[in-house]
Amino acid sequence: MLHLIAIVKPFRVEAVIEALTPIAATPFHVQEVRGYGRQKGHLDAYTGDEFGIDFVPKARIEVSVEDLFLDEAIDVISKAARTGRIGDGKIFVFRGCDEAFPAV
């Protein structure tokens, strides 16, 4: 079992979840996060004044998949999250426990 963490633009979350549902083990965990990558934030204008936004809003999606579905899951996330602009996100893969159990 592998654990995937995808950092994507917030408006792409639903598309990623819909694309992953047929191949991924549920549940999905989604969090609102803020950060920056290579773009290091951006400038924005409000009522004529420019100001810098250091941390860009993103969404963090966590899901576990079987080993044999790893390549397919990465491909599905990449296609569903892609907008063609800077800041589309990252995918991280971690080896998880083979036997997960709830803490009591």
SVG drawing of the C-alpha trace seen along z (x, -y; Angstrom):
<svg xmlns="http://www.w3.org/2000/svg" viewBox="-16 -53 28 59">
<polyline fill="none" stroke="black" stroke-width="0.4" points="0.0,0.0 1.3,-3.4 0.3,-6.8 -0.1,-9.7 -0.1,-13.4 -1.1,-15.8 -0.8,-19.5 -3.2,-21.1 -5.0,-24.3 -8.2,-24.5 -10.6,-24.6 -9.2,-21.3 -10.0,-19.2 -13.3,-17.9 -11.8,-16.9 -9.0,-15.0 -11.3,-13.2 -13.7,-12.2 -10.8,-10.9 -9.2,-9.0 -12.4,-7.4 -12.4,-4.3 -8.7,-3.3 -8.0,-4.6 -8.9,-3.2 -11.1,-5.6 -11.3,-7.7 -9.8,-10.8 -8.5,-13.5 -8.6,-17.1 -7.1,-20.0 -6.8,-23.7 -3.1,-24.7 -1.0,-27.7 2.5,-27.8 4.6,-28.6 6.9,-26.8 9.2,-28.3 6.9,-31.3 7.4,-32.4 4.0,-34.1 2.7,-36.8 1.6,-40.4 -2.0,-41.3 -3.9,-44.7 -6.8,-45.9 -8.3,-49.3 -5.2,-50.5 -2.7,-49.4 -0.3,-46.5 0.6,-44.1 2.4,-40.8 0.8,-37.5 3.6,-35.4 1.6,-32.2 -0.7,-30.9 -3.8,-28.9 -3.6,-25.3 -5.4,-22.0 -3.7,-18.9 -5.3,-15.6 -4.2,-12.4 -5.1,-8.9 -3.8,-5.4 -3.5,-3.1 -2.4,0.4 1.2,0.7 0.1,1.8 -2.1,-1.3 0.7,-3.8 1.5,-4.8 -2.1,-5.1 -2.9,-7.2 0.0,-9.6 -1.1,-9.9 -4.8,-10.5 -3.9,-13.2 -1.5,-14.9 -4.1,-15.1 -7.0,-16.1 -5.0,-18.8 -3.2,-20.3 -4.2,-23.8 -1.2,-24.5 -0.1,-27.4 2.6,-27.8 1.7,-26.3 -0.3,-23.3 1.2,-21.4 3.2,-18.4 2.7,-14.7 4.5,-12.9 4.6,-9.2 5.2,-7.4 5.4,-3.7 2.7,-3.0 2.0,-0.2 0.7,3.0 -1.5,3.4 -3.2,0.2 -5.4,0.2 -7.3,-2.5 -6.0,-3.8 -8.3,-3.2"/>
</svg>
